[in-house]
Structures are given as structure tokens and as C-alpha cells.
Amino acid sequence: MPTSSPIRPMAALRSMIEDGLPHLHWFPTRALARATPPLRAAMAGIVLLLGALLGGPLAQAAPTHIHASLLAEGPARPGQSVTMAVLMEPEPGWHGYWSNPGDAGLPLSLEWTLPSGARAGALQFPVPRTLMLQGLMNHVYEQAYAVLVPVTVPADARPGASLPVSAKARWLACTEQICVPEETLLMGTISVSGASDTRQAPDTRFTGWRAALPAPLDRPGHFAATPRGLSLAIPFPASASLHDPHFFVSGQGLVDYAAPQTFRRTGDWLIVDLAAPKQPLLAEHPQSLSGVLSLGPGAGGLAVVATPGAVPQGGTAIETGATVTFSWGTLALAVLGALVGGLILNVMPCVFPILSLKAMALARGNSRHARAEGLAYAAGVILACIALGTALLALRAGGTQVGWAFQLQNPGVVALLMLLAVAITANLAGLFDLPGLSLARSGKSVGTLGGAFGTGLLAAFVATPCTGPFMAAAMGVALVLPPVAGLAVFAALGLGLALPFLLIGFVPPLRRLLPRPGPWMERFRKIMAVPMGLTALALVWLAWRQGGWGLAGSAVTLSLILIAALWLGRRRRARGHAVRGWLAPLVLALCAAALFWTPYLAHRPDAEAGALPGARPFSQAALDRARASGHPVFLYFTADWCLSCKVNERLAIDTDATAAAFAKAHVQVLTGDWTRADPAITAFLTAQGAAGVPLYLWYAPGAAQPQTLPQVLTPQTLPTLAQKAAQDS
């Protein structure tokens, strides 16, 4: 906190904690809530006096209700920084506090003991939540959270050494009835690496902890005094969605924390009206205002810095609270987009072979069986899509910033998909038969429903690497709708994916259009192994892009073992031997190894720039420098698993015409690669109202806000913008 912040009535309690009295387990928050401000100060003074009489030795034996631990992200080279985390894990019913705790409470404080030449930076707190108790507004964390601290390693540190670090940590742990001052001595080590030492992988938990931090805005806001308090204007794109926002003020004594906040939007500005404190502690208004804008539960937040200036008037009011209204028209468009996007997925190389084989299977069955199989297949597809949507919404509600296709950012999921794609390819080539994809069993009425349902689950899962038009916008809307409405959009995606098979099952004339069964079906099955094999090769490439040869090689090895096991199982079964007892556990073990073991072999490559000349990897600092240059800036976000991204890059971005036009207009190009989870990119996408990639932004020189380009680019989109920029300059 700024040292110039005014002292509140709770300052006496703060002083007591800083002097070390964590044994007072009975401090009553309800009594404090009912007290007037002078009485609160007197109560804090009494606690301070009791602490002076009792002393502090009892503190060392007192158990803590928030367990704290000190962790280093990974090794660091001499003179460089490493991020350390103070992981705070409250017991059920207990909570800790943000840097500005609100009307009552105390945040985490650290007193470092570091090696000579090392230094620790400022504490970085995640986005907090509000907790209203007895009329007091608290800024709290009720679940496990991590406070990040950059620590610079001494320049003369010896490679291979382990540097001991420690910090005396103090905080206040509270329930709705009592507060307990707590402290502990945190111990940790930092490994010093050499210039070529990359063997030790960083702690992957830091990715999620960084994602929980507020993302910095690329330009300041403005605030002005009003008869009621303060009015704050925050740069916020008009196209970005917002659900139940709240602004957490960093400075103390500036606003009434418990008073309702009103939000309104006017153009690319979000206006927050904040009530003045009941007992102002400042003689004049501050020269700057900082804080965190929470975008809603699970949606992350933005770090805001504002200076005095004009604040737009009027605008459209935003509803806040647990109940959020939405437009039925918006939901209808999202459902329609998801339905069309699911239909398009059927022609993708990862789904079309499965759909074709099931369609051929229906050609052998009668009408009743065709309808039953169609319903079972559709149920499997829709259930898989709803499960994926539920996981996505649950992760966002829990504070993890993820977007559509988040599962493809996990190397283990990519390795598992590779196993499935390779197994399906080998099945189509005739090496063995997978249940539900065997033409030999098609047409039998017994046992086909379970196979059709499982095939639907499989089709939906292997379709995840394939993204197509209409899906991105629909999924983006689904993530900001209320949960039930969002799941309806995911169900519509599954319905679109299953719709062709449903139509074949329920419309006999469509089945009669299919060729009659015959020997050609086996040849067709082998032909379908080609696009499925290309999907498997694409997943090998994606694994290499995500985790290098360690990930790709291990996934290929597991795939070969899986094929050999399935082939051997088929031969032994043909000879009358039982295989389920050993084959099923082996297949499950291989899948578990792909999902959980292969990520440890992945080596994340350094960020790459785009193919355009002069392109640089995205970072907020790089964007700030590019915009300050006075030249146009083209910023685009992509991923190796995003099909529409790659099509746009091939046809519209990485072309000679675009490169020539950009060179003439001196366009600065930045690329954000979201192939693997990147907290900085995730936070930036969230701030722009985007649920995923692709995202294309054009910053004209001097423009306050970027122009969001369409998700489908034409070959002339970028050259036209560059030519216009060159003419304007």
C-alpha cells in the first residue's frame, strides 16, 4: 500500500499485528461491526494493551487456520528474476484478505531474509471477492490463493547452487464470527541455473496463479469528483462482455466500500460511480486512483490506474448482482451459430470418417434400429459437448481464466487425442475392430445402442482439434451467458454435430440415397483411414509444437504400443483366447500415461514471432512500445490447433502482398501464440471480450482503441488497412 495512505480506525490493530501478537484467537468481528468508528478504535486499543501485557511467545505454538508455504517457480540464472509464490490455503469457513482488506481486516505482509545481492519486488495479489458482514465490506479470498513476488538472484550467484530464502509472514485469518492474527516463518530455496541448463521444468501451478492476477490495461482511465463521491472512467471495449462487475479501490479512505457501486457504459468507456466515505479522511481528492476491476465471478480482472480528467456523462446502465438478464435474441443467435458450427464439424477430417462409417452401418439396419442408433449416437455427442461446456464454465467460475478449446492447451490431452486418432486410423485400415466402428457388426440389433452411444462420445471428443466458422462467436457468447443458457449453446453444438446421423436415422429417403451394402464398404473403410491418418499426423505436429520431441516422441511410442496390443488382442481373440482381462487394463494404462505422464516430458519452446518480416512475440510491454512508435500496429492471436487461424495466416497474413503493404506503411506486427496456456494472453483476450482465438486487432496511430477485425480475413483486408494508413500519414 502507498505509505501516504491515511490511517483508519483499524490502524491500532494493524500495529499490534506488526508487533507480533498472533495468539489473540477471540477477536470478535460482529462486535466490531456493530461499533461506531470511535468505538472501533477504542476496541483496537484495548486489544493492543492486552497484547502488551500478554506478550508474544504464545504465538509460536498457535496453530494457523490459513496454511502458508513459500514456493519458487523454477531455477533462475545469476542476475535474473524468478517468481516466488506464497501459497495461502484457508481451512473451510476461513478467509484471508486482499492488499486493501476493505472495512476490516489485514493483508499478508512479508519480512524477507535474502542472500546478499538478492532483492524482492512488490507483492502481486490475485483478484479478490467481496464479502459483506454486518454492514462491513471485506475484500477477501475464501479459497486457496497465491501471492506472487519477483525475486532477483544475485549477479554473482554460482550456477548449481541452492540459495536459501525466508520470509516472516503475518496475516489475519477470519471467519464470520472471529479473527485470528497469525504468523509463520516461511522457508524456501532458489536453484541457480547455468546458461545452458534447462533440465528442470518450471512449476506448472504458476500458470494458473498468474492467470488469477489482474491484467494491466494498456492506457489509463480518468476520474473526477462528484457530489456523491468519485466517478471513474475505465477504457473498456464496447464489444466486451461484462457480468456482475465490482471495482476494488487500492487506496484507503477514498470511498465507502459497502455502498452499492453503479456501472454504465458509453462507447468504449465503462463508468463506475463510487460513494464517498461516511467519514472522509482526506482533505482533498487524490492525484491518482488505482484498483482492480473484477469482470465477474471466474472472469478475472483488470488493473486500473486513473488520473484526474473528464468522465463521460450518460450511458447505458449495467445490472449487477447474482441475477443477470440476457437477451433472448442473443441466445437464439448463439444457439444458431453453435448449431451451424457443429454441422460444419462433420466435414472435418477428424469427424467425417466416423460419420461415414456409422452412416454405412445404418444402411444395413431396419427403420426401427436406425432410429434407435441415431438417438443413441446423438445422446453421446450432446452429452460430451455438455460435459465439455460444464468443465469450461466451472473452471471459469473457480477463477481460472480459460477459453474455448482450453483442453487443447494441455499436452496430456493432445497426447491422448493422438492415441485415439492413431487407434481409429489403424481400425479403419483393418488391423483390428473397435466397438461401434466395425462394419462386420453393423446391422445386428443386439448391442448396437451402446456402441452407437460410445461412438457419439468418441466423435465429439476427437472433434475438439477441429474448429470451424461460426463456432468462435457462439462459444464466446456461451461463456458470458448465465450457466444454464451457456450450456444450451454447448448442447446446440452437439446437436449440430449429431444432426446428419439423426436425419439419416429418421428420414428413410435419405437412407435410400446411400449406396447399397457390398464389398465396396471395406474398400471405403480403408480409404477413410487416409483423412484420419492425416489428423493423427497433425496431432503429432501439434505435440511437437507444444512440447518438443519429448512430448511428440513419447506420444508416438505409446501409440505404437497401443496398436501392437490391439492387434495382438485381435489375433488371440480369433484363436479363442480371452483378452479382456489383460487388454482393457493395458489400454487404460496407456491412456493414463498419455494424459498424465507425457506432460512431464514436454519442453515448452520459446515464444515465436509470426512469419511476417519484423514480427515480434506479444507482451503488454511490446504492445506499449509499438503503439508509442507512432506507426500502425497489427496484433493477432493464433494457435496451432485453430484451423481458421491457420487458414487466415496462409491466405491473408503471411502473404507477399501483406508484407509489402506493411513494409510501406511501417506497420508494427505482434503475434500472440495461444497454443499452450499463456496467462498474459488469456488475460488480454478476456479484457477484449474474446473467449478464444483468432483475434485480430488493428491500432491506428493515435487511436484510443483498436479496431477489431473480422475472424475471417480476405487477402485484401490487411493490405487495404496498411495502404490507408500510409496515405493518412
FENRA-V800437 format. One record per run of one state. SS is the DSSP state (H for helix, E for strand, - for the rest). FROM is the first residue (numbers start at 0). LEN is the number of residues. If there is no record, write none. Layout:
BEGIN
ss: <SS/SS>
from: <FROM/FROM>
len: <LEN/LEN>
END
This chain:
BEGIN
ss: <-/H/-/E/H/-/H/-/H/-/E/-/E/-/E/-/E/-/E/-/E/-/E/-/E/-/E/-/E/-/E/-/E/-/H/-/E/-/E/-/E/-/E/-/E/-/E/-/E/-/E/-/E/-/E/-/H/-/H/-/H/-/H/-/H/-/H/-/H/-/H/-/H/-/H/-/H/-/E/-/H/-/E/-/H/-/H/-/E/-/H/-/E/-/E/-/H/->
from: <0/10/18/26/28/34/36/54/56/61/65/72/75/77/80/90/94/102/108/113/118/124/125/126/128/133/135/141/144/152/161/174/177/193/204/211/212/213/214/216/220/225/228/235/245/249/261/266/268/275/287/294/300/308/315/318/327/345/351/364/366/397/405/409/410/428/447/465/470/480/482/506/507/513/519/574/579/601/615/617/619/628/632/638/642/653/655/665/667/673/678/687/694/699/706/708/716/728>
len: <10/8/8/2/6/2/18/2/5/4/7/3/2/3/10/4/8/6/5/5/6/1/1/2/5/2/6/3/8/9/13/3/16/11/7/1/1/1/2/4/5/3/7/10/4/12/5/2/7/12/7/6/8/7/3/9/18/6/13/2/31/8/4/1/18/19/18/5/10/2/24/1/6/6/55/5/22/14/2/2/9/4/6/4/11/2/10/2/6/5/9/7/5/7/2/8/12/1>
END
